[in-house]
Amino acid sequence: MNRPLPLLRMLPYRKPTEGRDYWLFENVLPNAPAVRQRCLDKQDWALGFPHTGESWPGRRAIPALEADELALVEAKVRQATGAKNCGCSRRPTARP
């Protein structure tokens, strides 16, 4: 099955640097195995490329985290980046 590749805007390459472009944390979610299983059990995945014409890859489970789980992740992000707000606190509503 031949599908045209989605057009992507080219961004200049900058070598990723830990602490500037990405962060690695362990043990942020105390119930990570339960979150994983909850996502695997979902039947309403949002599909990306190559399953659809979307430019983002793979599958997404929306919403993946419960409010209290998201709060833990956001607190860690704010601590690492110094940001006052993550801009991701509003949880998307599930699709009907």
Buried (B, 14 or more C-beta within 10 A) or exposed (E): EEEEEEEEEEEEEEEEEEEEEEEEEEEEBEEEEEBEEBBEEBEEBBEBBEEEEBEEEEEBBEBEBEEEBBEBBBEBBEEEEEEEEBEEEEEEEEEE
